[in-house]
Amino acid sequence: MKLISYKQNVNTKFGAFEEGMIYDLHALDTHIADNMLEFLQGGEEQMQLVKAAIENGSPTISAEDVELISPVPNPPTVRDAYAFRQHVATARRNRGLEMIPEFDEIPIFYFTNHHAVFGEGNFPVMNRHTEKLDFELECAAVIGKGGKNITVSTADEYIVGFMVMNDFSARNLQMQEMKLNLGPAKGKDFGSTFGPWLVTKDELEPLKQSSAEGDRYDLKMKAFVNEIQVSEDTLANMTWTFAQIIERVSYGVDIFPGDVIGSGTCGTGCFLELNGSKITDNQWLNPGDTVSLEIDGLGTLTNKIVLENV
């Protein structure tokens, strides 16, 4: 299924999407959760209610009549990992640094701002964000049930589905603060975008590659800036799997339904990497630019950069 959150008039709603239409899940069954977070907290019982509502012919509305927002608009946490070796190695080489051996020891991650979550459409920035503003082409896993001290062998069971993620980055702010060996923080916390929908794992089963390290998915990833393709990779190239990342994340702490975990930037998946490799020439995002991130099976997430008047 493709699950969405959307705004209709002034109300935020939860629904399912298929072929340009949104199922009004609550028309036939008032026991279905009103929002994505409550739906995820309801686990398999809620999933079955939604499937039954669709099968029983819930009425539909056109997606063109509503505003899609982040599928999980209020996640308890957003963590972002660093799972693609090509991105890490290339970005370091472009700065004259050797590959860091610790990359192969732990699947590292950082926390970003779970209150600065956006979906499709306009993405607001301020002046200092536009100093080397960058996109990052990523996939995000969404946690469907709680747990603690989860092992790699069972970690994939905790993922309910996936969505496209754009981890916007203000590189000038990021590089300044990380000289102090903390962060990224202000270079990242102004917003990440997700969408257009949350795709449940069953839809991706034919593209799954299982291993002792956890599941990978052979999903092509592409990025377009102003309709010009600049990036391409596959999600199967994750060095660290989501299962391994979840094992690390959950060590000694609980994870919760609705937690979001980003894969980190894929190979060629940002201007920081592309500029340093001379694929692009000192190119960064500017107000008015449009960024579209596309992942097979997960859809296309499109944002337009808009400068806030402050």
C-alpha positions as CSV (number, residue, x, y, z in Angstrom):
1,M,0.0,0.0,0.0
2,K,0.9,3.6,-0.4
3,L,-0.1,5.5,2.7
4,I,-0.2,9.3,2.8
5,S,-0.9,12.3,5.0
6,Y,-2.6,15.3,3.4
7,K,-4.3,18.6,4.1
8,Q,-7.9,19.2,3.0
9,N,-9.1,22.7,3.8
10,V,-7.6,23.2,7.3
11,N,-7.7,19.6,8.3
12,T,-4.8,17.1,8.3
13,K,-5.9,13.6,7.3
14,F,-4.5,10.1,6.8
15,G,-5.3,8.0,3.8
16,A,-4.2,5.5,1.2
17,F,-3.2,6.4,-2.4
18,E,-3.7,4.5,-5.6
19,E,-3.6,5.7,-9.2
20,G,-4.1,9.4,-8.5
21,M,-6.9,8.8,-6.0
22,I,-7.0,8.9,-2.2
23,Y,-9.2,6.5,-0.3
24,D,-11.3,8.2,2.4
25,L,-10.6,5.4,4.9
26,H,-12.9,6.7,7.6
27,A,-16.0,6.8,5.5
28,L,-16.8,3.1,6.2
29,D,-14.8,2.4,9.4
30,T,-14.5,4.9,12.2
31,H,-12.1,2.6,14.0
32,I,-9.3,3.5,11.6
33,A,-6.8,6.0,13.1
34,D,-7.2,9.7,12.3
35,N,-3.5,10.2,11.6
36,M,-0.4,8.4,10.5
37,L,1.3,8.2,13.9
38,E,-1.8,6.7,15.6
39,F,-2.1,4.3,12.7
40,L,1.5,3.1,13.1
41,Q,1.0,2.8,16.9
42,G,-2.0,0.5,16.2
43,G,0.2,-2.0,14.5
44,E,-1.2,-5.0,12.5
45,E,-4.7,-4.4,13.6
46,Q,-4.8,-1.0,12.0
47,M,-3.1,-2.3,8.9
48,Q,-5.8,-4.9,8.4
49,L,-8.6,-2.3,9.0
50,V,-7.1,-0.2,6.2
51,K,-6.8,-3.1,3.8
52,A,-10.5,-4.0,4.5
53,A,-11.6,-0.5,4.0
54,I,-9.9,-0.4,0.5
55,E,-11.3,-3.9,-0.4
56,N,-14.8,-2.8,0.7
57,G,-14.8,0.2,-1.6
58,S,-14.1,3.2,0.5
59,P,-15.0,6.4,-1.5
60,T,-12.1,8.2,-3.1
61,I,-11.1,11.8,-3.8
62,S,-8.7,13.2,-6.3
63,A,-5.1,13.8,-5.1
64,E,-5.3,17.0,-7.1
65,D,-7.8,18.4,-4.7
66,V,-5.6,18.1,-1.6
67,E,-2.1,19.1,-0.4
68,L,0.2,16.2,0.2
69,I,2.4,16.6,3.3
70,S,5.1,14.4,4.8
71,P,3.6,10.9,5.1
72,V,4.8,10.9,8.8
73,P,4.2,14.6,9.6
74,N,5.1,14.3,13.3
75,P,7.7,11.6,13.8
76,P,8.9,11.0,17.4
77,T,12.5,11.1,16.0
78,V,14.4,11.5,12.8
79,R,17.8,9.9,12.6
80,D,20.0,10.0,9.5
81,A,22.7,7.4,8.8
82,Y,25.8,7.4,6.7
83,A,25.4,4.1,4.9
84,F,26.8,4.5,1.3
85,R,30.5,3.9,1.0
86,Q,30.8,5.7,-2.3
87,H,29.4,8.9,-1.0
88,V,31.6,8.9,2.1
89,A,34.8,7.9,0.2
90,T,34.3,10.4,-2.6
91,A,33.4,13.3,-0.4
92,R,36.5,12.7,1.7
93,R,38.7,12.2,-1.3
94,N,37.4,15.5,-2.7
95,R,38.7,17.2,0.5
96,G,42.1,15.5,0.3
97,L,41.3,12.9,3.0
98,E,41.7,9.2,3.0
99,M,38.8,6.9,3.7
100,I,38.2,6.7,7.4
101,P,38.5,3.1,8.7
102,E,35.9,3.6,11.4
103,F,33.2,3.7,8.6
104,D,33.5,-0.1,8.5
105,E,33.3,-0.5,12.2
106,I,29.9,1.1,13.1
107,P,26.9,2.4,11.2
108,I,27.0,6.0,12.4
109,F,23.9,8.3,12.5
110,Y,22.9,11.7,13.8
111,F,19.6,13.2,15.0
112,T,18.0,15.9,12.9
113,N,15.0,18.1,13.7
114,H,11.8,16.1,13.9
115,H,9.8,19.3,14.1
116,A,11.1,20.6,10.7
117,V,9.5,18.0,8.5
118,F,8.0,18.9,5.1
119,G,6.4,17.1,2.2
120,E,6.1,18.0,-1.4
121,G,5.9,21.5,-2.7
122,N,7.6,24.7,-1.5
123,F,10.6,24.4,0.8
124,P,11.3,27.6,2.8
125,V,14.8,28.7,3.5
126,M,16.5,31.8,5.0
127,N,19.4,33.8,3.5
128,R,22.2,31.9,5.3
129,H,20.8,28.6,4.2
130,T,21.3,29.6,0.6
131,E,25.1,29.8,1.2
132,K,25.9,26.6,-0.6
133,L,22.5,25.1,-0.2
134,D,22.5,21.4,-1.1
135,F,20.1,18.5,-1.6
136,E,20.8,14.9,-0.4
137,L,19.2,11.9,-2.2
138,E,18.2,9.4,0.4
139,C,15.7,6.7,1.3
140,A,14.0,6.7,4.7
141,A,12.8,3.6,6.6
142,V,9.8,4.1,9.0
143,I,9.6,2.1,12.2
144,G,6.3,0.2,12.6
145,K,6.7,-1.3,16.1
146,G,8.6,-0.5,19.2
147,G,11.6,-2.4,20.5
148,K,15.0,-2.2,22.3
149,N,18.3,-4.0,21.8
150,I,17.2,-5.4,18.4
151,T,19.4,-7.8,16.6
152,V,20.2,-7.7,12.9
153,S,18.4,-11.0,12.4
154,T,15.1,-9.5,13.4
155,A,15.5,-5.8,12.7
156,D,13.8,-5.8,9.3
157,E,10.6,-6.9,11.0
158,Y,10.5,-3.5,12.7
159,I,10.3,-1.6,9.4
160,V,6.7,-0.9,8.1
161,G,7.8,0.7,4.9
162,F,10.0,3.3,3.0
163,M,9.7,6.8,1.6
164,V,11.9,9.2,-0.4
165,M,13.9,11.6,1.8
166,N,15.7,14.9,0.9
167,D,18.1,15.9,3.7
168,F,18.6,19.6,2.8
169,S,22.0,20.9,3.9
170,A,23.4,24.4,4.3
171,R,27.0,23.6,3.6
172,N,28.6,26.8,4.8
173,L,26.9,26.5,8.2
174,Q,27.6,22.8,8.4
175,M,31.3,23.1,7.7
176,Q,31.8,26.0,10.1
177,E,30.2,24.2,13.0
178,M,31.7,20.8,12.4
179,K,35.2,22.3,12.8
180,L,34.3,22.1,16.5
181,N,33.7,18.4,16.3
182,L,29.9,18.6,16.9
183,G,27.1,18.4,14.5
184,P,25.8,18.6,11.9
185,A,23.2,20.7,13.5
186,K,22.4,24.2,12.2
187,G,23.5,23.1,8.8
188,K,20.7,20.6,8.8
189,D,18.0,21.4,11.3
190,F,16.0,23.9,9.1
191,G,14.2,21.0,7.3
192,S,14.0,17.7,5.6
193,T,11.4,16.6,3.1
194,F,9.7,13.2,2.8
195,G,7.2,11.6,0.5
196,P,5.2,11.6,-1.6
197,W,3.9,8.5,0.3
198,L,5.0,5.7,2.6
199,V,5.2,2.5,0.7
200,T,4.7,-0.7,2.7
201,K,7.3,-3.4,2.4
202,D,5.1,-5.9,0.7
203,E,5.0,-3.8,-2.5
204,L,8.8,-4.0,-2.7
205,E,9.1,-7.8,-2.1
206,P,10.2,-8.6,-5.7
207,L,13.1,-6.2,-5.4
208,K,14.3,-7.4,-2.0
209,Q,17.8,-8.9,-1.7
210,S,18.1,-10.8,1.6
211,S,21.3,-11.6,3.4
212,A,22.7,-12.3,6.8
213,E,23.3,-8.5,7.2
214,G,19.7,-7.7,6.5
215,D,17.6,-6.8,3.5
216,R,18.6,-4.6,0.7
217,Y,16.3,-3.4,-2.2
218,D,17.4,-2.9,-5.8
219,L,15.7,0.4,-6.3
220,K,17.2,2.9,-8.7
221,M,17.7,6.4,-7.2
222,K,17.9,9.6,-9.3
223,A,18.0,13.3,-8.6
224,F,17.0,16.1,-11.0
225,V,17.6,19.8,-10.5
226,N,15.5,22.1,-12.7
227,E,14.6,18.9,-14.7
228,I,18.2,18.1,-15.4
229,Q,19.4,14.7,-14.0
230,V,22.5,15.1,-11.7
231,S,22.5,11.9,-9.7
232,E,22.0,8.1,-10.1
233,D,22.6,5.1,-7.8
234,T,20.7,2.2,-6.4
235,L,19.5,1.5,-2.9
236,A,21.1,-1.9,-3.1
237,N,24.5,-0.2,-2.8
238,M,24.0,0.6,0.9
239,T,27.1,-0.7,2.6
240,W,25.3,-0.8,6.0
241,T,21.8,-2.2,5.8
242,F,18.8,-0.7,7.6
243,A,18.8,-3.8,9.8
244,Q,22.4,-3.1,10.9
245,I,21.5,0.6,11.5
246,I,18.5,-0.4,13.6
247,E,20.7,-2.7,15.7
248,R,23.0,0.2,16.4
249,V,20.2,2.7,17.0
250,S,18.3,0.5,19.4
251,Y,21.3,-0.5,21.5
252,G,20.3,0.5,25.1
253,V,17.4,2.6,23.9
254,D,13.8,2.1,22.7
255,I,12.7,2.9,19.2
256,F,9.0,3.7,18.6
257,P,6.4,3.5,15.8
258,G,6.8,6.4,13.5
259,D,10.6,6.9,14.1
260,V,12.2,7.7,10.8
261,I,15.7,6.5,9.9
262,G,17.4,7.9,6.8
263,S,19.9,5.9,4.7
264,G,22.3,8.7,4.3
265,T,23.3,10.2,0.9
266,C,23.7,7.7,-2.0
267,G,26.6,7.8,-4.4
268,T,26.5,11.1,-6.5
269,G,23.5,12.1,-4.4
270,C,24.5,15.7,-3.5
271,F,26.3,18.8,-5.0
272,L,29.0,18.5,-2.3
273,E,30.1,15.2,-3.9
274,L,29.4,16.2,-7.5
275,N,31.2,19.6,-7.3
276,G,34.3,18.1,-5.7
277,S,34.4,15.4,-8.5
278,K,34.1,18.1,-11.2
279,I,30.8,16.5,-12.4
280,T,29.2,19.9,-11.7
281,D,30.9,23.2,-11.5
282,N,30.4,24.9,-8.1
283,Q,26.7,24.4,-8.4
284,W,24.3,24.9,-5.5
285,L,20.6,25.4,-5.0
286,N,19.1,28.8,-5.2
287,P,15.6,30.3,-4.6
288,G,13.4,29.3,-7.5
289,D,15.2,26.0,-8.2
290,T,13.3,22.8,-8.2
291,V,14.6,19.5,-6.9
292,S,13.0,16.1,-7.8
293,L,14.2,12.9,-6.1
294,E,13.0,9.7,-7.6
295,I,13.3,6.2,-6.2
296,D,11.8,3.2,-8.1
297,G,8.7,1.9,-6.3
298,L,8.7,4.9,-3.9
299,G,7.7,7.7,-6.3
300,T,9.1,11.2,-6.9
301,L,9.5,13.9,-4.3
302,T,9.6,17.4,-5.7
303,N,10.4,20.6,-3.9
304,K,10.8,24.2,-4.9
305,I,13.3,26.4,-3.0
306,V,11.5,29.5,-1.6
307,L,13.2,32.3,0.2
308,E,11.3,33.4,3.4
309,N,10.6,37.1,3.8
310,V,11.8,37.7,7.4
